[in-house]
Amino acid sequence: LPTLVNFYSLLPLPTLDNFCSMLPLAALVDFCSL
């Protein structure tokens, strides 16, 4: 399995922060902010 970094790098989004801000789950947003 790819790493989280590789997974995020495959997403059609400019930055990981932007992706995290779009997540509907507070837990995932908190994870991204770590």
KEGUPA-529995 format. One record per residue: x, z, y of N, C-alpha, C, O, CB in turn; residue number from 1. Coordinates in Angstrom, 3 decimals. Each point is the difference from the previous one (the first is absolute). Glycine has a CB too. Layout:
// residues N
+----------+----------+----------+----------+----------+----------+----------+----------+----------+----------+----------+----------+----------+----------+----------+-----+
|      nxx |      nzz |      nyy |     caxx |     cazz |     cayy |      cxx |      czz |      cyy |      oxx |      ozz |      oyy |     cbxx |     cbzz |     cbyy | pos |
+----------+----------+----------+----------+----------+----------+----------+----------+----------+----------+----------+----------+----------+----------+----------+-----+
|        X |        Z |        Y |        X |        Z |        Y |        X |        Z |        Y |        X |        Z |        Y |        X |        Z |        Y | NUM |
...
+----------+----------+----------+----------+----------+----------+----------+----------+----------+----------+----------+----------+----------+----------+----------+-----+
END
This chain:
// residues 34
+----------+----------+----------+----------+----------+----------+----------+----------+----------+----------+----------+----------+----------+----------+----------+-----+
|      nxx |      nzz |      nyy |     caxx |     cazz |     cayy |      cxx |      czz |      cyy |      oxx |      ozz |      oyy |     cbxx |     cbzz |     cbyy | pos |
+----------+----------+----------+----------+----------+----------+----------+----------+----------+----------+----------+----------+----------+----------+----------+-----+
|    0.837 |    0.000 |   -1.210 |   -0.837 |    0.000 |    1.210 |    0.870 |    0.000 |    1.257 |    1.064 |    0.618 |    0.030 |   -2.880 |    0.609 |   -1.279 |   1 |
|    1.356 |   -1.919 |    2.272 |    0.754 |   -0.042 |    1.254 |   -0.051 |    1.352 |    0.707 |   -0.917 |    0.794 |   -0.214 |    0.420 |   -3.250 |    0.430 |   2 |
|    1.477 |    2.696 |    0.613 |    0.012 |    1.252 |    0.758 |   -1.028 |   -0.072 |    1.118 |   -0.511 |   -1.077 |    0.311 |    2.951 |    1.436 |   -0.854 |   3 |
|   -2.746 |    0.786 |    1.150 |   -0.958 |    0.010 |    1.111 |    0.489 |   -0.872 |    1.144 |   -0.783 |   -0.684 |    0.659 |    0.056 |    2.990 |   -1.307 |   4 |
|    2.034 |   -2.271 |    0.873 |    0.564 |   -0.811 |    1.080 |   -0.234 |   -1.477 |   -0.280 |   -0.391 |   -0.754 |    0.891 |    2.135 |    2.513 |   -0.441 |   5 |
|   -1.504 |   -2.171 |   -1.692 |   -0.218 |   -1.399 |   -0.360 |   -1.476 |   -0.362 |    0.101 |   -0.351 |   -1.094 |    0.442 |    2.342 |    1.180 |   -1.959 |   6 |
|   -2.847 |    0.838 |    1.107 |   -1.437 |   -0.242 |    0.062 |   -0.447 |   -0.224 |    1.440 |   -0.743 |   -0.938 |    0.290 |    0.421 |    2.334 |   -2.349 |   7 |
|    0.777 |   -0.532 |    2.951 |   -0.391 |   -0.126 |    1.406 |    0.593 |   -1.258 |    0.627 |   -0.620 |   -0.607 |    0.873 |    0.469 |    3.101 |   -0.710 |   8 |
|    1.338 |   -2.888 |   -0.598 |    0.656 |   -1.176 |    0.575 |   -0.733 |   -1.289 |   -0.387 |    0.160 |   -1.032 |    0.650 |    2.040 |    2.253 |   -0.723 |   9 |
|   -3.006 |   -1.150 |   -0.992 |   -0.754 |   -1.183 |   -0.436 |   -1.322 |   -0.146 |    0.750 |   -0.635 |   -1.053 |   -0.050 |    1.691 |    1.270 |   -2.199 |  10 |
|   -1.460 |    0.832 |    2.933 |   -1.269 |   -0.050 |    0.727 |    0.137 |   -0.840 |    1.263 |    1.023 |    0.059 |    0.683 |   -1.634 |    2.200 |   -1.590 |  11 |
|   -0.430 |   -3.049 |    1.221 |    0.016 |   -0.862 |    1.191 |   -0.272 |    0.793 |    1.268 |   -0.908 |   -0.330 |    0.763 |    0.150 |   -1.581 |   -2.170 |  12 |
|    1.538 |    2.948 |    1.627 |   -0.175 |    0.845 |    1.184 |    1.357 |    0.205 |    0.660 |    1.019 |    0.050 |   -0.688 |   -3.026 |    1.118 |   -0.346 |  13 |
|    2.032 |   -1.049 |    2.344 |    1.266 |    0.092 |    0.736 |    0.805 |    1.247 |   -0.324 |    1.225 |   -0.063 |   -0.107 |   -2.299 |   -1.221 |    1.901 |  14 |
|    0.398 |    2.421 |   -1.953 |    0.742 |    1.233 |   -0.259 |   -0.750 |    0.915 |   -0.941 |   -1.211 |   -0.133 |   -0.180 |    2.250 |   -0.056 |    2.418 |  15 |
|   -0.318 |    1.116 |   -2.836 |   -0.615 |    0.968 |   -0.901 |   -0.938 |    0.917 |    0.772 |   -1.041 |    0.403 |   -0.518 |    3.055 |   -0.497 |   -0.983 |  16 |
|   -1.652 |    0.425 |    2.734 |   -0.843 |    0.866 |    0.828 |   -1.367 |   -0.641 |    0.214 |   -1.025 |    0.680 |   -0.062 |    3.069 |    0.245 |    1.207 |  17 |
|   -2.059 |   -2.229 |   -0.894 |   -1.273 |   -0.689 |    0.209 |   -0.846 |    0.040 |   -1.264 |   -1.218 |    0.172 |    0.063 |    2.302 |   -1.665 |    1.634 |  18 |
|   -0.436 |    1.334 |   -2.840 |   -0.712 |    0.043 |   -1.272 |   -0.602 |    1.376 |   -0.218 |   -1.153 |    0.128 |   -0.413 |    2.690 |   -1.869 |   -0.530 |  19 |
|   -0.750 |    2.768 |    1.222 |   -0.470 |    1.370 |   -0.201 |   -1.183 |    0.304 |    0.908 |   -0.911 |    0.727 |   -0.396 |    3.228 |   -0.030 |   -0.256 |  20 |
|   -2.314 |   -1.235 |    1.844 |   -1.079 |    0.275 |    0.946 |   -1.307 |   -0.652 |   -0.441 |   -1.070 |    0.351 |    0.497 |    2.759 |   -0.188 |    1.339 |  21 |
|   -1.604 |   -1.115 |   -2.771 |   -1.188 |   -0.706 |   -0.471 |   -0.576 |    0.624 |   -1.265 |   -1.101 |   -0.353 |   -0.421 |    2.004 |   -1.728 |    1.434 |  22 |
|   -0.154 |    3.018 |   -1.628 |   -0.480 |    0.615 |   -1.235 |   -1.196 |    0.899 |    0.260 |   -0.006 |    0.758 |    0.971 |    2.317 |   -0.859 |   -1.896 |  23 |
|   -3.328 |    0.026 |    0.068 |   -1.227 |    0.777 |    0.176 |    0.121 |    1.441 |   -0.489 |   -0.845 |    0.838 |    0.317 |   -0.408 |   -2.956 |   -0.549 |  24 |
|    2.298 |    2.408 |   -0.538 |    0.140 |    1.343 |   -0.564 |    1.006 |    0.819 |    0.791 |    1.138 |   -0.422 |    0.203 |   -1.720 |   -0.472 |   -2.460 |  25 |
|    0.152 |    2.069 |    2.702 |    0.872 |    0.866 |    0.802 |    1.248 |    0.377 |   -0.785 |    1.082 |    0.124 |    0.575 |   -3.081 |    0.769 |    0.651 |  26 |
|    1.857 |   -0.710 |   -2.527 |    1.131 |    0.390 |   -0.837 |    1.086 |   -1.077 |    0.036 |    1.188 |    0.316 |    0.068 |   -2.736 |    1.011 |   -1.555 |  27 |
|    1.146 |   -2.585 |    1.442 |    0.980 |   -1.083 |    0.025 |    0.666 |   -0.090 |    1.362 |    1.199 |   -0.259 |    0.106 |   -2.527 |   -0.985 |   -1.822 |  28 |
|    0.532 |    1.462 |    2.758 |    0.554 |   -0.031 |    1.357 |    1.038 |    1.106 |    0.150 |    1.067 |   -0.206 |    0.579 |   -3.229 |   -0.742 |    0.336 |  29 |
|    1.830 |    2.136 |   -1.451 |    0.941 |    1.119 |    0.062 |    1.268 |   -0.344 |   -0.775 |    1.101 |    0.341 |    0.434 |   -3.013 |    1.296 |   -0.221 |  30 |
|    1.771 |   -2.304 |   -1.348 |    1.152 |   -0.391 |   -0.810 |    0.905 |   -0.947 |    0.788 |    1.225 |    0.122 |   -0.035 |   -2.592 |    0.157 |   -2.069 |  31 |
|    0.750 |   -1.218 |    2.813 |    0.772 |   -0.975 |    0.767 |    0.738 |    0.676 |    1.150 |    1.068 |   -0.456 |    0.408 |   -2.721 |   -1.325 |   -1.020 |  32 |
|    1.091 |    2.859 |    1.130 |    0.606 |    0.671 |    1.152 |    1.137 |    0.928 |   -0.406 |    0.694 |    0.547 |    0.856 |   -2.884 |   -0.689 |    0.306 |  33 |
|    2.381 |    0.320 |   -2.469 |    1.066 |    0.901 |   -0.458 |    1.375 |   -0.603 |    0.289 |    1.021 |    0.612 |   -0.314 |   -2.543 |    0.282 |   -1.488 |  34 |
+----------+----------+----------+----------+----------+----------+----------+----------+----------+----------+----------+----------+----------+----------+----------+-----+
END
